[in-house]
Amino acid sequence: MKVADFGLARSVAALEAEAAASPGGSGPILTDYVATRWYRAPEILLGSTKYTFGVDMWSAGCILAELLSGRPAFPGSSTLNQLDRIMEVTGYPSAADLAAVASPFAATMLESLPPPPAARPLRELFPGAPPEALDLMRRLLHFSPSMRLTAEEALRHPYVSQFHNPAEEPLCEHTVSIPIDDNVRCGIVEYRDKLYGEIVKRKKELRRRMRERDAAKAAAAAGGASAGAVRAAPAEDAAPAAEWRCSGGSPAVGASQPAQRTAAAGGYAARSRGY
């Protein structure tokens, strides 16, 4: 299974650059109306506009819980009901958890909820789940986003070790930058022109790479053919001398098959003439 929905994806690199350029500033705002409610992280439910990759890891934890139980883990009917269901599992957030959420509305929203009951252990909610699966779920479903596993850490967890293959899980070594500023709203025509421009630019780049690759292959093939011709030339020059090193018309050992046939024919003709 692969989770691949980038419909409302945003550039986290742009957020980090903006934060570094203007410490304390408002910076770009991330929408709080993303992800299906049942898989929505607590910080989004609480109105945070500065969330991180942790929202995706929370969703992965919800999916894992659903795979193990066969039903949604937090089927909330509203935003507040969703928070209530989450705290039945995670417990009431601490002051540090609320600080990590980074939402000015968090305290007010939680105060409007009735006090949640004591958090139930995951082994009671998922009695048939293996201990390692429960441990992975617990590490993904932390209320605080800073406490959740990263994608790289989750891939190294013992529960998924049999599927873990570092050779097929490359990390992006460069920053992915979006060519169209996603913090500026453009018109339909502008978006279309920018999109078409990026497509044309990408196609030109791919054609250039193909030409370079074909030229490299042609150069390698030409070099190999020249080297083969140089190696074959001395053998052809030496063949006539090797054919008649033995007396009596017998070809030398190691002579080529055409040379042996020629020598045999010559010896037969000499015997027929009585030489």
Secondary structure, 3 states (H helix, E strand, C coil): CCCCCCCCCCCHHHHHHHHHHCCCCCCCCCCCCCCCHHHCCHHHHCCCCCCCCHHHHHHHHHHHHHHHHCCCCCCCCCHHHHHHHHHHHHCCCCHHHHHHHCCCCHHHHHHCCCCCCCCCCHHHHCCCCCHHHHHHHHHHCCCCHHHCCCHHHHHCCHHHHHHCCHHHCCCCCCCCCCCCCCCCCCCHHHHHHHHHHHHHHHHHHHHHHHHHHHHHHHHHHHHHHHHHHHHHHHHHHHHHHHHCCCCCCCCCCCCCHHHHHHHHHHHHHHHHCCC
